[in-house]
Structure formats: structure tokens, C-alpha cells
Amino acid sequence: MRGNDSEIQAVVDAFWGRRNQIEAQHKLSGVQGGAARSGTHMAAIQDYVRRLFIEAGLPPESVLNGSPSLPGFFRRSKSWDVVVSYRGVLVAAVELKSQVGSVGNNANNRIEEAIGNAYDIGAVQKYNRSFGSLSPWLAFVMVLEETADTRRELRPRSTVFATDEVFTHATYSSQYQTALSRFVSDGLYDAGWFLTTAQHADGGYGYAEPLKTATSETFKGLVAARVEFVLAALD
């Protein structure tokens, strides 16, 4: 598992460096699960996503991070990781998620949350027109630690009705890929990025992008296209 983009490798290294630093600090203080709860281990990925919108042509003050909130329809509000607003229009809202360990406990929750968040934003625009004259643009970014558990075929599960055949012989990793692919094809999200990462024997960390429609390059291209469209429509 060795990606060939030095910029993405630097982002991955920063992700692990910050996560390991937080875990070490919390281990000393007796706190469990600190990195996952703090969310700051995603700072490098958040900064990278923010930079894509700025490099595509938007002013830095339009691209917000630090958990900016958007109004909800079925709830009061929801914090997103990156929110882009320009001339009264929601240019983009980006959700960043990671899964390191405990994949069996959290995988379905991640997918369910993503579906609900997208549907909520769509309802806000449909009924309240809160986000301006253009339809909202949503993106979902997932970082998954690759382990034996994420590669292992899931045990068959009995369901009342037949399960989609795409999930036959599925793994946690392939299930995430199916979900992300369908998020975009079904119009819940407009773009995605799926990144897997694992530790090498030498102690370093590598990455891979197994979903060809949701790599850093495709994500970057879709961001640029969205910004180009918004600037053409509003300027």
C-alpha cells in the first residue's frame, strides 16, 4: 500500500502523526478514545480540502472550517467539516469521517449518518430555500484504516427480504465503497473521496484509493468544476 502522490502522502502522515500524538497524550491522562472524539486528527485532510476550493478560485474567507454549522430541517442545525459560502449561495458542504479500529461497531453508523445528513440538507433547500439560488453541493470523504478486519468477508446475515447481491462476499472496505459510489450515483452527494491507509513494517504509513471514481484526483476535478460553475453563475 504505497500511493504515489507526495501531497496526499504528506496529508496521510499528518493524519497519523496527529492521531498518535493525541492518543499518547490521552493515554498518559487515562482518557480513552481521545483522538476519535477530538476530531483534530482530521485537520490535515480538512486543510487540504479547504485549499482545493481556494486554489479553484474562491476567496479564502469563503471557505470555512472548524465545524461551521448549517441549518437543518429535521433538527435545528448540523456541524460540517468544511462549508463554502459565496455571494449568498452554499457552494459546498463537506463531511470528513475516519475509521481506525472498531470497524464492526461503527461502519453502519457512519453510512446511516451520511444518508441522514444529505437528506436533511436537501429538505432544507427544498422547503426553506435557505442556501440561495443554486442547489447545494455535498461531498463525503472517508479515511479507513486497512486491517485484516476490513479485508475480511462479512458473515452472512439473515434478512426478512433478499439482500442486494452486491453485498455478497462484501468486506467492510467494499461496503464503504459501494455506499460512497451509490451516494453519488443516487444524487445524495455530488462528490466523494475514499482513502485507505495502513502502517508499513518499517513504521511508516501508506495509502491507497481503491474506488476509482472517488480518488483525490477525481475529487479535485469535481471541486474545480463546482467552483467554475458557481463563479460563472454568480460573477
Phi and psi in degrees as a GROMACS rama.xvg file:
@    title "Ramachandran Plot"
@    xaxis  label "Phi"
@    yaxis  label "Psi"
@TYPE xy
-140.576  105.338  ARG-2
-70.7235  164.426  GLY-3
-116.387  14.7393  ASN-4
-106.402  114.854  ASP-5
-65.1746  -32.1362  SER-6
-67.9876  -43.8493  GLU-7
-68.2117  -37.2523  ILE-8
-59.6316  -40.2984  GLN-9
-64.1598  -37.9654  ALA-10
-64.2869  -43.9349  VAL-11
-62.793  -45.1748  VAL-12
-60.3772  -40.5835  ASP-13
-67.5427  -37.9882  ALA-14
-56.68  -51.3674  PHE-15
-70.9916  -37.9939  TRP-16
-60.1451  -45.1455  GLY-17
-69.4676  -41.2295  ARG-18
-62.3063  -46.4728  ARG-19
-64.4812  -35.3473  ASN-20
-64.6796  -44.7047  GLN-21
-65.0925  -43.9406  ILE-22
-62.0259  -39.4899  GLU-23
-65.3921  -42.0241  ALA-24
-62.8168  -43.2577  GLN-25
-75.3934  -28.5626  HIS-26
-64.443  -39.5925  LYS-27
-64.1837  -33.0966  LEU-28
-94.4774  -1.10367  SER-29
83.2096  12.5392  GLY-30
-89.484  136.148  VAL-31
-103.057  141.674  GLN-32
67.3755  27.0823  GLY-33
-64.1091  -40.1077  GLY-34
-63.9826  -42.3408  ALA-35
-65.6556  -39.1429  ALA-36
-74.915  -35.9341  ARG-37
-70.3005  -34.5866  SER-38
77.2437  -10.6094  GLY-39
-73.2509  -12.7229  THR-40
-67.1775  -14.9536  HIS-41
-92.0548  5.7891  MET-42
-59.2118  -40.9672  ALA-43
-65.7035  -39.1422  ALA-44
-69.5734  -40.3706  ILE-45
-60.1153  -44.8555  GLN-46
-64.0849  -38.5316  ASP-47
-63.884  -45.733  TYR-48
-63.1422  -43.3101  VAL-49
-59.6413  -41.9246  ARG-50
-64.1106  -33.3806  ARG-51
-60.1097  -41.1475  LEU-52
-69.6134  -36.7048  PHE-53
-69.0666  -44.2743  ILE-54
-64.7938  -26.119  GLU-55
-77.115  -12.1457  ALA-56
129.051  1.50234  GLY-57
-91.3309  148.114  LEU-58
-67.8914  144.702  PRO-59
-54.6189  -34.3487  PRO-60
-69.137  -12.3147  GLU-61
-83.6228  -15.2636  SER-62
-109.758  105.595  VAL-63
-102.488  138.444  LEU-64
-131.187  -169.105  ASN-65
82.2286  34.1399  GLY-66
63.4457  49.8912  SER-67
-65.2825  146.458  PRO-68
-102.538  147.41  SER-69
-120.623  149.974  LEU-70
-65.9758  149.474  PRO-71
-109.663  171.744  GLY-72
-106.679  -41.3359  PHE-73
-95.8816  -1.30346  PHE-74
-152.117  169.13  ARG-75
-65.8974  -47.0581  ARG-76
-161.107  167.659  SER-77
-143.238  131.391  LYS-78
-82.8785  131.984  SER-79
-112.339  164.169  TRP-80
-82.4091  -37.4814  ASP-81
-136.408  127.176  VAL-82
-124.131  131.128  VAL-83
-118.045  121.099  VAL-84
-128.185  132.311  SER-85
-145.888  121.339  TYR-86
51.5715  45.9072  ARG-87
77.9108  11.8824  GLY-88
-119.474  139.639  VAL-89
-78.1833  100.813  LEU-90
-69.8654  -42.1098  VAL-91
-163.886  151.005  ALA-92
-132.887  127.996  ALA-93
-122.353  128.981  VAL-94
-103.815  130.735  GLU-95
-114.429  127.794  LEU-96
-133.281  151.19  LYS-97
-135.731  156.802  SER-98
-138.794  110.283  GLN-99
-125.263  107.56  VAL-100
72.988  171.26  GLY-101
50.7057  36.2338  SER-102
-64.2534  -34.6875  VAL-103
-66.3747  -26.1972  GLY-104
-82.9543  -23.1996  ASN-105
-122.594  -12.8747  ASN-106
-59.5942  -50.0682  ALA-107
-63.5281  -36.9219  ASN-108
-62.2208  -41.2964  ASN-109
-59.7047  -44.5429  ARG-110
-68.0155  -43.3475  ILE-111
-63.5995  -40.9119  GLU-112
-62.1592  -42.6097  GLU-113
-62.7565  -42.0839  ALA-114
-62.6931  -47.55  ILE-115
-63.0682  -40.7042  GLY-116
-63.5342  -43.0894  ASN-117
-66.4628  -42.7539  ALA-118
-64.0841  -38.8027  TYR-119
-62.9029  -45.6818  ASP-120
-62.1911  -42.0897  ILE-121
-61.3039  -37.8966  GLY-122
-68.8541  -37.9373  ALA-123
-57.9566  -47.2854  VAL-124
-69.2372  -40.4227  GLN-125
-63.638  -43.7755  LYS-126
-99.2394  -29.2755  TYR-127
-113.378  -13.4583  ASN-128
51.2181  43.7934  ARG-129
-76.8809  -18.9668  SER-130
-107.976  21.2645  PHE-131
91.7242  -165.984  GLY-132
-82.5268  -12.4205  SER-133
-108.485  148.471  LEU-134
-64.0446  141.515  SER-135
-60.5292  150.783  PRO-136
-119.405  120.639  TRP-137
-117.1  146.067  LEU-138
-137.181  147.668  ALA-139
-127.156  125.447  PHE-140
-117.766  127.815  VAL-141
-125.738  128.298  MET-142
-112.789  121.275  VAL-143
-121.038  125.368  LEU-144
-70.4032  124.597  GLU-145
-84.8263  122.901  GLU-146
-138.877  178.146  THR-147
-60.2326  -33.8314  ALA-148
-66.7507  -39.2192  ASP-149
-75.3771  -20.0782  THR-150
-93.5549  -12.8422  ARG-151
-76.9989  137.651  ARG-152
-64.7434  133.857  GLU-153
-69.3509  144.954  LEU-154
-67.7856  141.27  ARG-155
-57.2078  142.983  PRO-156
-125.059  132.851  ARG-157
-75.0536  130.738  SER-158
-128.147  156.608  THR-159
-65.1693  -36.3578  VAL-160
-122.369  168.718  PHE-161
-62.8385  139.092  ALA-162
-83.1711  144.263  THR-163
-53.1221  131.566  ASP-164
-63.431  -21.243  GLU-165
-62.172  -23.0804  VAL-166
-91.5344  1.30348  PHE-167
-67.3308  128.516  THR-168
66.0716  22.4493  HIS-169
-72.0879  152.921  ALA-170
-114.066  172.052  THR-171
-60.5494  -39.1801  TYR-172
-64.7352  -47.2154  SER-173
-68.5299  -30.3106  SER-174
-65.1211  -41.4541  GLN-175
-62.0688  -41.0415  TYR-176
-64.5515  -41.6507  GLN-177
-62.0682  -45.0758  THR-178
-60.2423  -48.6008  ALA-179
-64.4889  -41.1365  LEU-180
-60.945  -40.9767  SER-181
-77.0058  -28.6364  ARG-182
-53.4203  -45.4193  PHE-183
-76.9814  -46.3467  VAL-184
-65.1254  -28.7308  SER-185
-90.8388  -3.06315  ASP-186
85.3666  8.06184  GLY-187
-69.5876  -42.3282  LEU-188
-125.604  156.076  TYR-189
-98.2818  -17.2142  ASP-190
-157.756  155.908  ALA-191
-146.694  161.882  GLY-192
-144.472  121.55  TRP-193
-118.305  118.818  PHE-194
-125.192  125.085  LEU-195
-107.662  150.479  THR-196
-147.856  146.537  THR-197
-150.239  157.864  ALA-198
-84.5258  136.22  GLN-199
-82.2818  164.165  HIS-200
-60.43  -29.14  ALA-201
-82.0639  1.86134  ASP-202
96.9153  -13.9358  GLY-203
-79.9695  177.714  GLY-204
-123.709  134.202  TYR-205
-109.671  176.014  GLY-206
-145.614  162.302  TYR-207
-146.263  160.342  ALA-208
-130.489  80.5883  GLU-209
-73.266  -18.9728  PRO-210
-96.189  105.483  LEU-211
-64.1669  -24.103  LYS-212
-87.8718  1.35976  THR-213
-139.77  54.6235  ALA-214
-98.9026  174.126  THR-215
-61.743  -35.4212  SER-216
-69.6122  -45.5435  GLU-217
-66.7897  -37.6116  THR-218
-63.0529  -45.5549  PHE-219
-60.4542  -42.1483  LYS-220
-64.0149  -38.9799  GLY-221
-71.1656  -36.2844  LEU-222
-61.4112  -47.4549  VAL-223
-60.7986  -40.3262  ALA-224
-66.1394  -39.0789  ALA-225
-64.8168  -45.7549  ARG-226
-63.3422  -42.9124  VAL-227
-58.994  -43.4757  GLU-228
-63.5517  -45.7439  PHE-229
-64.3357  -43.9277  VAL-230
-63.5892  -39.7894  LEU-231
-66.1902  -34.9742  ALA-232
-79.8749  -29.2762  ALA-233
-108.544  -24.6674  LEU-234
